[in-house]
C-alpha cells in the first residue's frame, strides 16, 4: 500500500517513528523529509515522478 504522511513539523519525531513502523509492515511510505529536498515543490516532485504510487 502507498501511504502519504502529512503532518505538522512540530510532530516530526513522532511521524518519523510512525513512518518507519509502517515500512516494517511492507508499506511504501512517502514522507517529505525522505523523498523531496527542503524547499522543493510537492507538485513539482509529483509531476517529475519523484513520488511514485500517487493517484490523481
Secondary structure, DSSP 4 states (H G I P E B T S, - for coil): -EEE----GGGHHHHHHHHHHHHHTT-EEE-HHHHS-TT--HHHHHHTTSS-S---
